[in-house]
Amino acid sequence: MFVDQVKIYVKGGDGGNGAVSFRREKYVALGGPAGGDGGKGANVIFVVDEGLRTLIDFRYQRHFKAKRGEHGRTKGMHGAGSDDMIVRVPPGTTVYDDDTQEVIADLIEHGQRAIIAKGGRGGRGNIRFATSSNPAPEIAENGEPGQERYIRMELKLIADVGLVGYPSVGKSTLLSSVTAAKPKIAAYHFTTIAPNLGVVDLGEKSFVMADLPGLIEGAHEGIGLGHQFLRHVERTRLIVHVIDMASTEGRDPYEDYLQINEELKHYNARMEDRPQIIVANKMDLPDAEVHLQAFREKCPDVKIYPISGVTRQGVQDLMYAIGDLLETIPDRFEVEEVAEVEERVVFKAEPEEIPFVITRDNDIFVVSGDKLEKLTKMTNLNSYDSIQRFSRLMRTMGIDQALRERGAKDGDTVQIGKFEFEFQE
């Protein structure tokens, strides 16, 4: 089964909690704090594996949760960080944030890595909070929660050559005649409903050819197989436009040529400049020569290769022409504007955060904000010292003043994330 689009859930590992501990050793008076930091949670990293060709594995496993870091220990020992969770994906995978529809990573080359969900940092132990005014703090942080998100993955095939054209023009027949691929061939439309790949071996040179599902008018709007087909054309270096020159379906070959190019252009304007070879197929059938002559008169400057996929007439010359043209074409075309690749690791910077927002839910003041909710989760609410520190941070962020301006009074309920507090002057 060829699967080229899936939606999954990923979550980076939570950081380990910091420890509250004190040195209790013989002959060491007032030993002071000795609680270590928690370890860092694991990242979820996607790695390109050239041995994969489909996203089928993600149909059966849709949740990926990385391990959390170890908790801090006594005697100043820090918890160990967890090893990153490696998830292998096929080349040509584009990863989108399902909520914002932003491109997280465009994974093309074998071995390329992308951090999809970052692990949380470890919480600090009480050894980090010692000051001259408070030399024995009972404060330690919980680990930072790992990043979690729903993502959408799209596979855009990476092939040197893409066969395009209306249904039943002979794309699958051509692929089967020049490669070892065995696509389904039948006398009805949309026999090919998923791309087929084959390798054309010309001795000194070879290239990958993809038989792509047939286009129809309106495909750029999703009609027919629509976008399921068009996304795979984006990465092909050369488009081989196969035309039924015998007009066995009763369509005008020239109109087919214009319509397919319009669909490509409407889907992605850059496709208009992609190198293209015109193939006049089914030349063994009656009236094909007449239609070819009419086509040449309308397109005098276009190089056309007459062939028959069934009898293999002209096919060898076509393959050598494709091989020669590929040597003049760049190895890759830019498809998406994504984050820079540094040391083969892709990372997209987070957008600037709004500090907090206050809303009303009946009599409850709801304070929300990613940074604030993260701070709440990292605070040990069972520790008096930790609660006092949290209160000071809220005042520093201006939350107390903002609540007063919204009308909060003593005893009013304030909600931050899953926690509720009483507002006090």
Secondary structure, DSSP 8 states (H G I E B T S, - for coil): ----EEEEEEE----------B---TT-TT--B----------EEEEE-TT----GGGGT--EEE--------STT--------EEEEE-TTEEEEETTT--EEEEE-STT-EEEEE--------GGGS--SS-SS----B------EEEEEEEE----SEEEE-STTSSHHHHHHHHSS------SSTT---S-EEEEEE-SS-EEEEEE-----TTGGGT-TTHHHHHHHHTT-SEEEEEEETT-TTS--HHHHHHHHHHHHHHH-GGGGGS-EEEEEE-TTSTTHHHHHHHHHHH-TTS-EEE--TTT-TTHHHHHHHHHHHHTTS-S---------EETTEE----------EEEEETTEEEEE-HHHHHHHHTB-TT-HHHHHHHHHHHHHHTHHHHHHHTT--TT-EEEETTEEEE---
